[in-house]
Amino acid sequence: LRKLVLSFERRYAANQAARMKHADDPDKFIDSEVDLDEDVKKLQALAGYPDLYPEFVRLNAVPSILGLLSHDNPDIAADAVELLHELTDADAVESHEEG
């Protein structure tokens, strides 16, 4: 989990830096958008392991996920919404607790 969160945080920071540096040239930050989007999607696997949520919070990833809700790329913002939905879906948490 730590490696995944660290990778996500690194890619988020790299994307923010690339967007600021090349604001007028999306071709120069598109790769960082793809990398960030991939890491957000990877974090969705966490939904199947609610016992890891406290560690996820302790690693301070939640503010970054919330920050993605206002990302300029609507695909990334939508993936952040989907991630939050997956993490807060009561059915997923209950089925894990029953299993």
PEBEL-V181938 format. One record per residue. N is the residue number from 0. RES is the residue in one letter. SS is DSSP state (helix for helix, strand for strand, loop for the rest). BURIAL is I if it has 9 or more other ideal C-beta (glycine too) atoms within 8 Angstrom, else O. Layout:
# PEBEL-V181938
N/RES/SS/BURIAL
N/RES/SS/BURIAL
This chain:
# PEBEL-V181938
0/L/loop/I
1/R/helix/O
2/K/helix/O
3/L/helix/I
4/V/helix/I
5/L/helix/O
6/S/helix/I
7/F/helix/I
8/E/helix/I
9/R/helix/O
10/R/helix/I
11/Y/helix/I
12/A/helix/O
13/A/helix/I
14/N/helix/I
15/Q/helix/O
16/A/helix/O
17/A/helix/I
18/R/helix/I
19/M/helix/O
20/K/helix/O
21/H/loop/I
22/A/loop/O
23/D/loop/O
24/D/loop/O
25/P/helix/O
26/D/helix/O
27/K/helix/O
28/F/loop/I
29/I/helix/O
30/D/helix/O
31/S/helix/I
32/E/helix/I
33/V/helix/O
34/D/helix/I
35/L/helix/I
36/D/helix/I
37/E/helix/O
38/D/helix/I
39/V/helix/I
40/K/helix/O
41/K/helix/I
42/L/helix/I
43/Q/helix/I
44/A/helix/O
45/L/helix/I
46/A/helix/I
47/G/helix/O
48/Y/loop/I
49/P/helix/I
50/D/helix/O
51/L/helix/I
52/Y/helix/I
53/P/helix/O
54/E/helix/I
55/F/helix/I
56/V/helix/I
57/R/helix/O
58/L/loop/I
59/N/loop/O
60/A/loop/I
61/V/helix/O
62/P/helix/O
63/S/helix/I
64/I/helix/I
65/L/helix/O
66/G/helix/I
67/L/helix/I
68/L/loop/I
69/S/loop/O
70/H/loop/I
71/D/loop/O
72/N/loop/O
73/P/helix/O
74/D/helix/O
75/I/helix/I
76/A/helix/I
77/A/helix/O
78/D/helix/I
79/A/helix/I
80/V/helix/I
81/E/helix/I
82/L/helix/I
83/L/helix/I
84/H/helix/O
85/E/helix/I
86/L/helix/I
87/T/helix/O
88/D/loop/I
89/A/helix/O
90/D/helix/O
91/A/helix/I
92/V/helix/I
93/E/helix/O
94/S/helix/O
95/H/helix/I
96/E/helix/O
97/E/helix/O
98/G/loop/O
